[in-house]
Amino acid sequence: MKNRAPLSLNRWQKTATHLVLIFLCIPFLLPLFWMVSTSLKSSEEIFPKADKASVTLSLSTALPEKPQWGNYRDALNTGPFVLYLRNTLLLCTLNVIGTVFSSALVAYGFARMKFPGKEFLFILLISTMALPRQVTMIPVFMIFKMLGLYGTLFPLIIPSFFGNPFFIFLLRQFFQTIPQNLSEAGTIDGAGEFRIFSQIMLPLAKPALVTCALFQFLATWNDFFGPLLYITDPEHFTVAYGLQQFMGSHSSEWTQLMAASTLFTLPIVILFFRAQKVFIRGIATTGATG
Amino acid sequence: MKGQALRGYLFISPWLVGFALFVAVPFIASIYLSFTQYDIISPPVWVGAVNYKRLFSEDPLFWKSLAVTIKYALIAVPLGTVVGVVIALLLNLEIRGIRFYRTAFYLPSIVPTVATCAIFSWMLNPQIGLMNGLLRVAGIEGPAWLSREPWAFYSLILMSLWSVGGSMIIYLAGLKNIPISLYEAAIVDGANAWHRTVHITLPMLTPVIFFNLVMGTINAFQYFAQAYIMTQGGPEDSTTFYALYLFQRAWRYLDMGYASAMAWILFLIIMFITMLLFKTHKKWVHYDS
């Protein structure tokens, strides 16, 4: 019932709505189109002719004269993009595993177990979400430096194994909706609480776990601040950080920069089209805005 | 019973340990640091309230960065809310191809921040960028967007609007949750589309708007990466956001005590504004009985 739109439109109104939506879409899609189009142009195409100070646009300049796939080869080599990609994927994998498992464990504890101070601890957990990163940034940096981990990838991995408040909140709600008798059946069988959790609850919570995994993947893929603080060696650069460094040092190689940006964005777009429902559901329930 | 309590603590232990290590201890340590002079290399030296004194009375850039950040929050957050709600309202209409439109508006918000910055740096290039190219077609010579006041600041606002899709989806989900029966009753009473939007849709959407407003404001006060990547605070500090200035103090000048004091002031400001927003909560946020 509730999925029906509140207004039914006549034909004229529908056409008008289409026109408005198409018009509004343009500024949202044009930058993406321009990124891909530029990534396939030659450098001569984007710079003005010798006798002019600026480029005059025309419809014929919207698309590359001849697709320059070499830009992508150059982008892959200058980075070295492939190395950055390997670092990024390593971080993504470890962060997803770490954060999903630890968050599920904690969420289950908050959803299903009784212990003194539970309410208070949960409020504490929720309130940490509003704590600005700047407050803890310097002492956390000191801790990792004392541990001798500054300049390694560990500061970007370790924190994810201690649960993420957003995900704990989401998963706790999910666990609370699972009927109690399912886990009681486990107790009668003599299964320990951890076995009930891992063998009955985790499989049931799969959709919520997938949502968390996806959002953690995006967060790690995008993360610029972590590498900025902790990474010193170009061997450890992630794609996000490498791309920012590339922007700084090759400021006029736009075609190559756009090729690298396209390569960096494409996996996320593909992921979106393959898992649209997870994206939409995840945002609508967690309020995470990507 | 005791056994269950122990098991409970065991289950939440990852968070408990992480909270102690990465939140509680750093939280307290940063209060201490804010009263010290500390450069990471040599141990912190207690200096009392000197950092706070310097901030309030000797540092015009502190005030400027605070002003820039407040201005950003005051413009970007309401603007993003209006644009997000309007697009969500349009996407809630019953027409064909709604999935295409939804994707078109949403896609930019999942483009990684660094890529977004690269795209906009390129589009806003004064000589060969698309933006000024289009303006030239209209006979206008556009500004050097990212290196002229006040355009650099507004370029960042523009960029934030491009990523409005995330909150738009939350509004859309909120719209889908409004019971259709409310509209049916209103139609029976003879309310037209405009009245239904103003008297049913928007009031029913206020909890979601409130949520986005709070999160948006908290995020706006921590706005960092885009300014760091695109403008480095320039021109003439017009995009030196608070978090950017804090970062520069900490990692460029290794003035960690000073930066910690700034972090604490930021924390208090965010707390205060969040409380203020919650104070207004009852006045305009509608909850179903």
Interface residues (C-beta under 8 A of the other chain):
Chain A: M1 K2 N3 R4 A5 P6 L7 S8 L9 K14 T17 H18 V20 L21 L24 C25 P27 F28 L29 L30 P31 L32 W34 M35 T38 I46 F47 P48 A53 S54 V55 T56 L57 S102 L105 V106 Y108 G109 F110 M113 K114 F115 P116 K118 L121 L124 L125 T128 A130 L131 P132 R133 Q134 V135 T136 M137 I138 P139 V140 M142 I143 K145 P159 F161 F162 G163 P165 I168 E193 F197 L218 W221 N222 F224 F225 L228 L229 A240 Y241 L243 Q244 M247 W254 L257 M258 A260 S261 F264 T265 I268 V269 F272 Q276 F279 I280 I283 A284 G287 A288 T289 G290
Chain B: M1 Q4 A5 L6 R7 G8 Y9 L10 F11 I12 P14 W15 L16 V17 G18 F19 L21 F22 V23 V25 P26 F27 A29 S30 L33 I40 I87 L90 L91 N92 L93 E94 I95 G97 Y101 T103 A104 F105 L107 P108 S109 I110 V111 P112 T113 V114 A115 C117 A118 I119 F120 S121 W122 M123 N125 Q127 I128 L130 N132 G133 L134 R136 V137 W162 S163 G165 G166 S167 I169 I170 L172 A173 K176 N177 I178 P179 I180 S181 Y183 A193 R196 I200 T201 F211 N212 M215 I218 F221 Q222 F224 A225 Y228 I229 A243 L246 A250 W251 M256 A259 S260 M262 A263 W264 L266 F267 I270 M271 T274
